[in-house]
């Protein structure tokens, strides 16, 4: 005879206290421009890998990378301003 035992982690994995806090959601919102820029960069890289890269693909990847770096700089400066330093 097999004994059936519930797994505590599986039962409590979706508990209310396991949800992100308001502060965590606010931080995600602050980082969303960088996340979108990263997604655009990945999309540009995938398009370039799909065929032999041409000048348009090169520009698209370069422009997407510049946007990622710009958004990262903005986020780093915003974080440094909040802490009181300079990035």
C-alpha positions in Angstrom: 0.0 0.0 0.0 1.3 3.4 -1.0 1.0 6.3 1.4 0.0 9.6 -0.2 1.7 12.6 1.3 1.3 16.2 0.2 4.4 18.2 -0.6 4.4 21.4 1.5 6.4 23.5 -1.0 4.0 22.6 -3.8 1.0 23.6 -1.7 2.5 26.9 -0.5 4.2 27.9 -3.7 1.3 30.2 -4.7 0.7 31.7 -1.3 -0.3 35.4 -1.1 3.0 36.3 0.7 4.9 34.9 -2.3 3.8 37.8 -4.6 6.1 40.8 -5.4 5.8 43.7 -3.1 4.8 47.2 -4.3 8.4 48.3 -4.0 9.6 45.5 -6.2 6.9 46.3 -8.8 8.0 50.0 -8.7 11.6 49.0 -9.3 10.5 46.9 -12.3 8.6 49.9 -13.7 11.7 52.0 -13.3 13.8 49.4 -15.1 11.2 48.8 -17.9 12.9 51.2 -20.5 16.1 49.2 -20.1 14.3 45.9 -20.3 12.6 47.0 -23.5 15.9 48.2 -25.0 17.4 44.9 -24.2 14.6 43.1 -26.0 15.0 45.3 -29.0 18.7 44.5 -29.1 18.0 40.8 -28.9 15.4 41.1 -31.7 17.9 43.0 -33.9 20.6 40.3 -33.2 18.2 37.5 -34.1 17.2 39.3 -37.3 20.9 39.7 -38.2 21.5 36.0 -37.5 18.6 34.9 -39.7 20.5 35.7 -42.9 23.8 37.2 -44.1 24.0 40.5 -42.3 23.9 43.6 -44.4 24.4 47.3 -43.7 20.9 47.8 -42.5 21.3 44.9 -40.0 24.5 46.4 -38.7 22.9 49.8 -38.2 19.9 48.2 -36.5 22.1 46.3 -34.0 24.4 49.3 -33.4 21.4 51.6 -32.8 19.8 49.1 -30.4 23.1 48.7 -28.5 23.4 52.5 -28.2 19.9 52.6 -26.8 20.7 49.9 -24.3 23.8 51.8 -23.1 21.8 55.0 -23.0 19.0 53.5 -20.9 21.6 51.8 -18.6 23.3 55.2 -18.1 20.0 56.9 -17.3 19.1 54.2 -14.8 22.5 54.2 -13.2 22.4 58.0 -12.8 18.9 57.8 -11.4 20.1 55.2 -8.9 23.2 57.2 -8.0 21.0 60.4 -7.4 18.8 58.4 -5.1 21.7 57.2 -3.1 23.6 60.5 -3.2 26.5 59.6 -5.5 27.4 60.3 -9.1 27.6 57.5 -11.7 
